[in-house]
Structures are given as structure tokens and as C-alpha cells.
């Protein structure tokens, strides 16, 4: 193989690399909105789970407070002697 053939092959491989890099950039640009949507869905799921657990904790607090107040009112009314 002489120098000219080597030079032509190097140029061809360089062009192929550039085309491949350009293709990767296009694919990356197309996938960015999809990645953004996926991240938004995942964050929404996490937020929904947090709100759900907050609601559960509030309901438990209300139940315990209700049970506590029933006991106090029963003691004040003299309903339960024990």
C-alpha cells in the first residue's frame, strides 16, 4: 500500500467518524424531549407517593386524636368509672 492509498483511507475513516458523530448528535437531540418526559413522569410519581404518605400520616393523627378526646370526654362526663 502506498502513501496515497493510506491517505485516502484515513480521510474516508475520518469522514465516517464525523458522519457517525453527527448522527449521534441528532439522536441525542431527538431523545432529549423523551428523556425529559420520562423524568417528569418519574418525579410526578415520587411526588404523588409523598402526598399519599402525608395523607396517611394525617389520618393516623386524626384517629389518635379522636380516640384521645373520646377518652377525655368520657372521663369528664363520668361515663366510665374504672
Residue pairs with C-beta under 8 A, 6 or more apart in sequence:
74 80
